[in-house]
Amino acid sequence: MDNQVMPREQLGVCAEGNLHSIYLMFNANDGVEAPLRSSLASVAEYLYDLTDQYADSAFNGFVAIGANYWDSLFPAERPAHLKPFPAMQEGNRSAPAIEFDLFVHLRCDRLDILHLVANEVNQMLEEQVELIEEERGFRFMDSRDLTGFVDGTENPKGRHRQEVALVGDEDPLFKGGSYVHVQKFAHNLSKWHRLPVKKQEDIIGRTKVDNVEYESEDKPLTSHIKRVNLKDEQGRSLEILRQSMPYGSVKEQGLMFISVCRTPFHFEKMLQSMVHGDGQGNHDHLMHFTRAMTGSSFFAPSLDFLRKDLD
């Protein structure tokens, strides 16, 4: 990607999919910035080391700092494009902003290891933060969303994941870091399952069982795929790396949507296209069956950035 040595990225940012996840959202107590900087570096290093220790179950994770909390923690420098979550509302479609100071993203193919690590992380940050939200995600069938459609088919593959997700030379201090957006979507599955399969497929833009994308001319302008597969003026795809997973219980269930990218603008344009549409009245009809409960903006710096004042 770039010629210079890349700082060590947090390995969870670009990791391949897993069977289980735990998401922890914290708010920091007042006046804890100095010890918290040190604790976060220790947590990130711990997660990095566990990747080897639990390689058999593909453990990975990362720590990210909220857009609104960044300046308190690192007042001297800020990622070039870090800003609060771009809240949007149009008709009965909304993408609210609910910001948190810290996000710890843990994934593994064994839930017991995840549970152990989540407790350990919580203890490492104890007295400096308050745990506000905890959610547990899981792989559903063959990587499907709870709507029954395969999720993340468009994701970049192999080394291209790093090229899409990690900041490069355009912001040298934050090279190897990533802009992270998290939305918790609660699905109305009883309403969704009442639809005939063909209607569901038209809303997504793919076939359900065998996951074949519609031909371009057959895709409704209101289909999810049409609304999120965007291109820039030069015709290049505005890619993001999705690290989403289904979450929940019988009472409330849906998708923890997680976007990691070297720029926040790709995600913002996709959200705009889903909620507000294309200016001709075509918005994403999937939004009639799912509701964003949260929206948070973070930056996951490189391990070397988190460690830099401690070495």
C-alpha positions as CSV (number, residue, x, y, z in Angstrom):
1,M,0.0,0.0,0.0
2,D,2.7,2.5,1.0
3,N,6.5,2.3,0.9
4,Q,7.3,3.2,4.5
5,V,7.0,0.8,7.3
6,M,3.3,0.5,8.4
7,P,2.7,1.0,12.1
8,R,1.2,-2.1,13.7
9,E,-2.5,-2.1,13.1
10,Q,-5.0,-3.4,15.7
11,L,-5.6,-6.8,14.2
12,G,-9.4,-6.9,14.8
13,V,-9.9,-4.0,12.3
14,C,-9.3,-6.1,9.2
15,A,-9.8,-9.6,10.6
16,E,-11.9,-12.2,8.7
17,G,-15.3,-13.2,10.1
18,N,-15.9,-15.1,13.3
19,L,-18.6,-17.1,15.0
20,H,-19.1,-14.8,18.1
21,S,-18.5,-11.2,19.2
22,I,-18.9,-9.0,22.2
23,Y,-19.2,-5.2,21.9
24,L,-18.5,-3.0,24.9
25,M,-19.3,0.7,24.9
26,F,-17.8,2.8,27.7
27,N,-18.0,6.4,28.9
28,A,-15.0,7.7,30.8
29,N,-15.1,9.2,34.3
30,D,-14.0,12.8,34.7
31,G,-10.3,13.6,34.9
32,V,-8.9,10.1,34.2
33,E,-7.2,10.9,30.9
34,A,-3.6,10.2,31.9
35,P,-4.2,6.8,33.5
36,L,-6.7,5.9,30.8
37,R,-4.3,6.5,28.0
38,S,-1.9,4.0,29.6
39,S,-4.8,1.5,30.3
40,L,-6.0,1.7,26.7
41,A,-2.5,1.0,25.4
42,S,-2.3,-2.0,27.7
43,V,-5.7,-3.3,26.6
44,A,-4.8,-2.9,22.9
45,E,-1.5,-4.7,23.5
46,Y,-3.3,-7.5,25.4
47,L,-5.7,-8.0,22.6
48,Y,-2.8,-8.1,20.1
49,D,-1.0,-10.7,22.1
50,L,-4.1,-12.9,22.6
51,T,-4.4,-13.1,18.8
52,D,-1.4,-15.5,19.0
53,Q,-2.4,-17.2,22.2
54,Y,-5.9,-18.0,20.9
55,A,-5.0,-18.4,17.2
56,D,-6.9,-21.8,17.1
57,S,-10.2,-20.0,17.7
58,A,-9.3,-16.9,15.6
59,F,-9.5,-14.4,18.5
60,N,-9.2,-10.7,17.5
61,G,-10.2,-7.3,18.8
62,F,-9.6,-3.6,18.7
63,V,-10.1,-0.5,20.8
64,A,-11.5,2.7,19.4
65,I,-12.0,6.2,20.8
66,G,-15.2,8.2,20.3
67,A,-15.1,11.3,18.1
68,N,-16.4,13.5,20.9
69,Y,-13.9,12.2,23.5
70,W,-10.8,12.2,21.3
71,D,-9.7,15.7,22.2
72,S,-9.9,15.0,25.9
73,L,-7.7,12.0,25.6
74,F,-5.3,13.2,22.9
75,P,-5.5,17.0,22.8
76,A,-2.3,17.5,20.8
77,E,-3.4,15.6,17.6
78,R,-6.5,14.5,15.9
79,P,-7.2,12.2,12.9
80,A,-7.8,14.5,9.9
81,H,-11.5,13.6,9.3
82,L,-12.7,12.5,12.7
83,K,-16.1,14.0,13.4
84,P,-19.3,13.0,15.3
85,F,-21.8,10.5,13.9
86,P,-23.7,12.1,10.9
87,A,-27.3,11.8,12.4
88,M,-30.0,11.9,9.7
89,Q,-33.8,11.9,9.6
90,E,-36.3,11.8,6.7
91,G,-39.9,10.9,7.1
92,N,-40.1,7.9,9.4
93,R,-36.5,6.9,8.6
94,S,-33.9,7.9,11.0
95,A,-30.2,7.4,11.8
96,P,-29.8,8.8,15.3
97,A,-26.5,9.7,17.0
98,I,-25.7,8.2,20.4
99,E,-22.0,8.7,21.1
100,F,-19.8,6.8,23.5
101,D,-16.3,7.6,24.6
102,L,-14.8,4.2,24.0
103,F,-15.6,1.1,22.0
104,V,-14.0,-2.3,22.6
105,H,-14.7,-4.8,19.8
106,L,-14.0,-8.5,20.6
107,R,-14.5,-11.5,18.3
108,C,-13.6,-15.2,18.5
109,D,-14.9,-18.6,17.4
110,R,-15.4,-19.5,21.1
111,L,-17.8,-17.6,23.3
112,D,-16.1,-18.8,26.5
113,I,-12.8,-17.1,25.5
114,L,-14.7,-14.0,24.6
115,H,-16.5,-13.9,27.9
116,L,-13.2,-14.3,29.7
117,V,-11.5,-11.5,27.8
118,A,-14.4,-9.1,28.0
119,N,-14.3,-9.5,31.8
120,E,-10.6,-9.0,31.8
121,V,-10.8,-5.8,29.7
122,N,-13.6,-4.4,31.9
123,Q,-11.3,-5.0,34.9
124,M,-8.3,-3.3,33.2
125,L,-10.4,-0.2,32.7
126,E,-12.2,-0.3,36.1
127,E,-12.5,3.0,38.0
128,Q,-11.7,4.9,34.9
129,V,-14.8,4.1,32.9
130,E,-18.4,3.0,33.1
131,L,-19.8,0.2,30.9
132,I,-22.9,1.7,29.3
133,E,-23.8,-0.9,26.6
134,E,-22.9,-4.5,26.1
135,E,-24.1,-6.5,23.1
136,R,-23.2,-10.0,21.9
137,G,-23.2,-11.0,18.3
138,F,-23.2,-14.3,16.5
139,R,-22.8,-15.8,13.1
140,F,-26.2,-16.8,11.7
141,M,-26.3,-19.8,9.4
142,D,-23.8,-19.3,6.5
143,S,-23.0,-15.6,7.4
144,R,-26.6,-14.4,6.9
145,D,-28.4,-11.4,8.4
146,L,-31.5,-12.3,10.4
147,T,-33.5,-11.3,7.3
148,G,-32.2,-14.5,5.8
149,F,-29.9,-12.8,3.2
150,V,-26.1,-13.3,3.1
151,D,-24.5,-10.3,4.6
152,G,-21.1,-8.7,3.6
153,T,-20.9,-10.2,0.1
154,E,-19.4,-7.0,-1.3
155,N,-16.6,-6.9,1.3
156,P,-13.1,-6.5,0.1
157,K,-11.0,-9.7,0.1
158,G,-7.4,-10.5,1.1
159,R,-4.9,-7.6,1.3
160,H,-7.5,-5.3,-0.2
161,R,-9.1,-5.2,3.2
162,Q,-6.2,-3.3,4.6
163,E,-6.2,-0.9,1.6
164,V,-9.9,-0.1,2.2
165,A,-9.8,0.0,6.0
166,L,-6.5,1.5,7.1
167,V,-5.4,5.2,6.9
168,G,-2.2,5.5,4.7
169,D,0.3,8.3,4.0
170,E,-2.5,10.9,3.6
171,D,-2.5,11.3,7.5
172,P,1.0,10.0,8.6
173,L,0.5,10.2,12.3
174,F,-2.6,8.1,12.1
175,K,-1.4,5.6,9.5
176,G,-2.6,2.1,10.2
177,G,-5.7,3.5,12.0
178,S,-9.3,3.3,10.9
179,Y,-12.5,5.3,11.1
180,V,-15.2,3.2,12.7
181,H,-19.0,3.7,12.6
182,V,-21.4,1.5,14.6
183,Q,-25.1,1.3,14.3
184,K,-27.4,-1.1,16.2
185,F,-30.3,-1.9,13.9
186,A,-33.4,-3.6,15.4
187,H,-35.3,-5.6,12.8
188,N,-39.0,-6.0,12.6
189,L,-38.8,-9.6,11.6
190,S,-42.5,-10.5,11.9
191,K,-43.3,-7.7,9.4
192,W,-40.4,-8.9,7.1
193,H,-41.3,-12.5,7.2
194,R,-44.9,-11.7,6.0
195,L,-43.4,-10.5,2.7
196,P,-43.3,-13.0,-0.2
197,V,-39.7,-14.0,-0.9
198,K,-39.7,-12.3,-4.3
199,K,-40.6,-9.0,-2.6
200,Q,-37.8,-9.5,-0.1
201,E,-35.4,-10.1,-2.9
202,D,-36.4,-6.9,-4.7
203,I,-35.8,-5.0,-1.5
204,I,-32.3,-6.4,-1.1
205,G,-31.3,-6.7,-4.8
206,R,-30.2,-10.3,-4.5
207,T,-31.7,-13.8,-4.6
208,K,-32.3,-15.2,-1.1
209,V,-31.3,-18.8,-1.2
210,D,-28.3,-18.8,-3.5
211,N,-27.3,-15.1,-3.0
212,V,-27.1,-14.1,-6.7
213,E,-27.0,-10.3,-7.3
214,Y,-29.6,-9.0,-9.6
215,E,-28.4,-7.7,-13.0
216,S,-27.9,-3.9,-12.9
217,E,-31.0,-3.2,-15.0
218,D,-33.2,-5.4,-12.9
219,K,-32.2,-3.8,-9.6
220,P,-35.0,-1.5,-8.2
221,L,-33.7,1.9,-7.4
222,T,-35.0,1.4,-3.9
223,S,-33.1,-1.8,-3.4
224,H,-30.6,-1.9,-0.6
225,I,-27.7,-2.9,-2.9
226,K,-28.5,0.0,-5.3
227,R,-28.5,2.4,-2.4
228,V,-25.2,1.4,-0.8
229,N,-23.0,0.4,-3.8
230,L,-21.9,3.9,-4.7
231,K,-19.2,5.3,-7.0
232,D,-17.3,8.5,-7.1
233,E,-17.0,10.9,-10.0
234,Q,-14.2,8.8,-11.5
235,G,-16.4,5.7,-11.4
236,R,-14.4,4.1,-8.5
237,S,-16.4,2.2,-5.9
238,L,-16.7,3.9,-2.5
239,E,-15.8,0.8,-0.5
240,I,-16.0,0.1,3.2
241,L,-15.1,-3.0,5.2
242,R,-18.1,-4.3,7.1
243,Q,-17.5,-6.1,10.3
244,S,-21.2,-6.5,11.1
245,M,-22.9,-9.4,12.9
246,P,-26.4,-10.3,14.0
247,Y,-27.1,-9.8,17.7
248,G,-29.9,-10.2,20.2
249,S,-32.5,-12.3,21.8
250,V,-36.1,-13.2,20.9
251,K,-37.2,-9.9,22.4
252,E,-35.0,-7.6,20.3
253,Q,-32.8,-8.7,17.5
254,G,-31.1,-7.3,14.5
255,L,-27.7,-6.3,13.1
256,M,-24.7,-4.6,14.8
257,F,-23.6,-2.7,11.7
258,I,-19.9,-1.9,11.9
259,S,-18.0,0.0,9.1
260,V,-14.2,0.4,9.2
261,C,-12.6,2.6,6.5
262,R,-9.6,4.8,5.9
263,T,-12.1,7.7,5.4
264,P,-15.4,8.4,7.1
265,F,-16.9,9.8,3.9
266,H,-17.8,6.5,2.2
267,F,-20.0,5.5,5.1
268,E,-21.6,8.9,5.3
269,K,-22.5,8.9,1.6
270,M,-24.0,5.4,2.0
271,L,-26.1,6.4,4.9
272,Q,-27.3,9.5,3.0
273,S,-28.3,7.3,0.1
274,M,-30.2,5.0,2.4
275,V,-32.1,7.6,4.4
276,H,-32.5,10.5,2.1
277,G,-32.2,8.7,-1.2
278,D,-31.1,9.8,-4.6
279,G,-33.0,13.1,-4.9
280,Q,-35.6,11.4,-7.1
281,G,-37.5,10.0,-4.1
282,N,-35.7,6.6,-4.1
283,H,-34.6,5.6,-0.6
284,D,-33.6,2.2,0.8
285,H,-36.8,0.2,1.3
286,L,-35.0,-2.1,3.8
287,M,-35.4,0.9,6.2
288,H,-39.1,0.1,6.4
289,F,-38.2,-3.2,8.2
290,T,-35.3,-2.2,10.4
291,R,-34.6,0.8,12.7
292,A,-31.3,2.3,13.8
293,M,-31.3,2.5,17.6
294,T,-27.8,4.0,17.9
295,G,-25.1,5.6,15.8
296,S,-21.6,6.2,17.0
297,S,-18.4,7.5,15.5
298,F,-14.9,6.3,16.6
299,F,-11.3,6.1,15.5
300,A,-9.2,3.0,16.1
301,P,-5.6,4.1,16.1
302,S,-2.6,1.9,15.4
303,L,-1.1,0.0,18.3
304,D,2.0,2.1,17.9
305,F,0.1,5.4,18.2
306,L,-1.6,4.2,21.5
307,R,1.9,3.1,22.8
308,K,3.9,6.1,21.6
309,D,3.9,8.2,24.8
310,L,4.5,5.1,27.0
311,D,7.7,3.8,25.4
